[in-house]
């Protein structure tokens, strides 16, 4: 089975080649993202393998069907970049629902600790042999209230980590997890009570811009916002205004609403056109990582293994259990 692999990065190749060779799946690796202009690269392929910033809209789906492609394999859990309803009946769409909840949850906590204890600033100072502690005062996590929006596998792992720090944990989810030990509250109450809010939910019409100009007004003053899920959960402009007004005390972002043309690329020698992103990065209380939370050896291995199993099942006319 031949599969066109879009938006490849060097760290993707070893694990996918390993499992592909074991199961007779041949990958054609392309650095370019999948969209209407690049979909032709999938010619003579049975499937395509895509990531979070590939575009799989109606036009791309129609072209894939014309090329004889039968399966879209997402190597991630989120699928907001795929027109699922339009693909239904035309193509099989599969995903990796859980690759390593620990990777994402631990990265969220790493961002939080870095932010509140000013680790990134201390690192830069000591590299210049500046050992002053002025301006590095943080605060204890112990006793603080962590509000977790979305209590799936990742959200529950993050909740356990927070409990290990002695934090109080409250959560909001339309479908509360049984026996999770999480106190479930309304979204309004979570906004009002939380010292830290961490988002661990998919991007849907209901979750789009959960942090908006209106919801910022309901937040506890000085709250720390963490987002390792999808960028559009947060209105970036509203976040910026919330930081400028001192309503939001800090932001830890591994995702960004308009990340598709920026993240995963090196723009160190260029001027960034996105003024909001540039201003956020310039803020002393904002930490941005470029969709890095998933990036552990364990997660990469699990992503490749599950994706190849999904493709193998399709090639045999079987159900993998990960269809959308």
N, C-alpha and C positions, 0 to 999 in steps of 0.2 A: 504494500500500500504506500503510495506517495502522498506526502503532505507538505504543503507550502507553509513555512514557518515565518511569520512576519514579526517585525520589530525585535529581531534577535539581538542579544547582548552576549559578550564573551562568556559570562558566567552561566548562560543557558545551555550552551552547546554540549559540554561533557556528559551531563546527566541524561539529556535527551538522546544523544547518540548511543549511550550505554543501553538504555531501555529499548530504544528503537531497534538496535541490532539484535537484541534478545527476542523481539517479537515480530521481526520482519517489517518494521515501519521505517521507511526512508524519508528523511526530512531534507527539504531544500530550504536552506536558511537565507533569509533576506533581512537586511538592516532596515529597509524602508517599512513604514507603517502601512497597514491595509486601508485603502480607501478607493474611491471610484477611479482614481487615476492609476493605481497600482494593482488592481484586482486581476489584471491580465496575467500577472506573474503566476497565478494559480492554474494556468492552463496545463493540461495533461496530469493534473493532480486529483486525487480522490477526496482530499480534505484540506482544510486550512487550520492552522493553529494561531490563535490571536491572543493579544494581551489587553490591558485596560485602556490604552489610548488608541487602539485600532478602531476604525469606523466600519460598522456592519449595519448599514441602513438599507432601505428598500432598494436603492440603485445597486449597491454592492451585492445584495442577496440575489437580485435578478441576474446580474452578470455571472455570479458563481453558479447559478442554475444552468445558464447557457453554456458555461465551460464544463459542465458535467460534475461539478463538485457536489458531494453528498453530505458532508459533515463539517460543521464548524466546531472546533475544539478550543474552548477557552481554557487557558492555563492560569486561571484565577477563579475566585469565588463570585465576584461581582459581575453583573452582565448588563448594566445600564447602557453600555455602548452598543448593544445588539437589539435590533427590532425583533423581539421574540415573537410577537403576534404575527408579524408579516412572514417570519420564517416558518411558522407552524404549517406543516403539510408540504413544505417545499424542501427543507433541509433538516437534518438532525443537528441539534445544538446541545453540546455537553459541556460540563464545567468541572472544576476541582473545588468541591464544596468546603473542604477542610484540609489544608496542607500542613499548617502548624499554628494553632492558636497561640502557642507559647511565644513564637517569634514576634507576632504583632503586639501581643499584650506586654511582653518584656520591653519592646521598643517604646511603647507608650509610657511605661514607667521610667525608662532611661531618659526620655525627653523631659518628663516631669521633674525628676531628680536633678538633671542638668540645669533646668530652668530655675528651680526654687533655691538651689544651693550655688548657683552662679559658677558651675564647674567650667563652662566654656570660657568665661571671662578670666577665671583663675589660670586656666591653661595658657591662654594668650599672654597673660602678664608674666608668668614664670618663665616662659620661653624668652622673654626679654629681660630676665633676671630682676623683675619687679615683684617683690614679695609683700607689697602692701596689701592689707585686708580691707582698706577703705572701699565702701560701695559693694561689698560682697556678702552683706548680711542676708540670710535667707530666713526660712521658717520651718518649724517641725511639721512633718506630715502626720505624726501621731496625734490622734484626737480630732483631726480635720474630717470633714464630710466629703466623700467622693460620690458624685452622681454619675451613674453609668447609663448612657442612653443606648439601648440594645444589649440584651443579655443572652446572646447566643454563646457559642463556645468561646470566642475571643473575649467577649464581655465578662463571662463568668471567670475566666482565668485572670483577667485584670482585677476583678473583684477579690479573688483570693489573694493576689499580690498586695492589694490595698489593705486587706485585713491583716496580712502579715506585718504591715507597718503600724498596725494599731489604729487604722482609720475606721470611721463609721461609713458604711456603704449603703446607699439607696439606689434604686434603679427604676427605669421606665422602659416598658416594653408592652406592645399590644398583646403579646402572648407570653406571660410570665413563666419563668422556668420553675418547675416544682422542686421543692427541697433544696433550693439554691442558697438559702440563708440570707437572701437579699430582701431588704424591705422595699416593696414596690409602692411607688407614689405616683401622683399625676405629674405630667411634664411641668406644669406651672410650679408645683411644690418643689420638684427637683431643682428647677432654676433658682428658686428663692432660697433654698437651704444649702446648696452645694458650694463648697470652697474650691473644688476641682470638678470639672465636667469633662468626661471622656466619651467620645462617640464611637460606637461599635455596631453600626447598623447599615443596611444596604441603602443605596440611593433609589428612592421611588418618588412618585408624585407627592406622597404624604410627607416624606422626609426631606424634600428639597427645601433648602434654606431654613432649616430648623433654627439656626441662628440668623436672625434678620434684624433690621432696625427696630422693629416692634419688640421682638423677644429680648434684645439686649437690655431694654428698659426693665425687664423682670428679673434680671440676673442679680445675684448678690455682689455687692461692690468688692472689687479686687479678685474676682474669680479667675482661675486659671483654666483655659480652654485647651483641650487636647483633641486632635482629630487624626486618626490613623485609618480611616475608612474610605470615604469618598469626599472629594473637595467640595462638591456642590451642596453638601449638608450645611455648609456655612456660606453666607453671603460675604464675600471677602471685603467688600466696601463697608458693610455694616460692622464687620469685625474691626477694620481699621479705625472707624469712627469711635467704636467702643473703647479701643485702646487709647486713642487720643483724648477722650473725655475722662479717662481714668476709671471708667466703669469696669473694664476688663483689665485685670492685673498683669496677665501674661498669656501668651498663646504658643502652643507647641503643635506645629503642623507638619505632618508627613505627606499630606495631600493638599491640593490647591485647585480651586474651581476651574481655572484656565491653564492647567498644567500640561496639557497635551503637547503644546509646541515648545515647552521649556524643559520639563523634567526628563531625566535620563540622557541629557546632552551636556556638553561642555561649552558654556558661554563665557568662560572666564576672560576671554579677550574681546568680548563684544559688549555692546550696550543693550540692556534688556528693554524691550518696548513696552512691557507690561508695567505701567506706573504703580499700580496697586501692589503688585508683588515686590517691586523694588522698594517701595515705602515700608512694607511690612518687614522685609529683611533688614532694613536700616534701623528698625526699632530695637532698643536695647533689651526689651522684654519679650521678644519674639524669636523662636527657634524654628527654622525650616529645614527639613531633610527631604530629599527628593524621592518620595514613594519607596522608601528603603526598609520599611518595617518588616516586610516578608523575607528579606534577604539574609537567610541563614542556610548553612549547608543542609541541615535537616529539611527545611522547607523546600529548597530547590530540588532535592532528591524526591520528596513526596509529590511535588507538582509534576515532575517528569514521569514518575511511575504511574500516577493516576491518569494523566493525560494519555499516555501510551496504552493503558488498559482500556480507556474509553474508546480510543481509535481501533484497538484490536477487536473489541466487542462489536463495534459498528461493521468492521470488515467481515465479521463472521455472521452478521445478521442478528446479533444478540443485543439485549438491553444491558447497559452498564450500571444502571441505577442512578446515573448522574445527568440524565437528560432534563432539559428545561421545557 
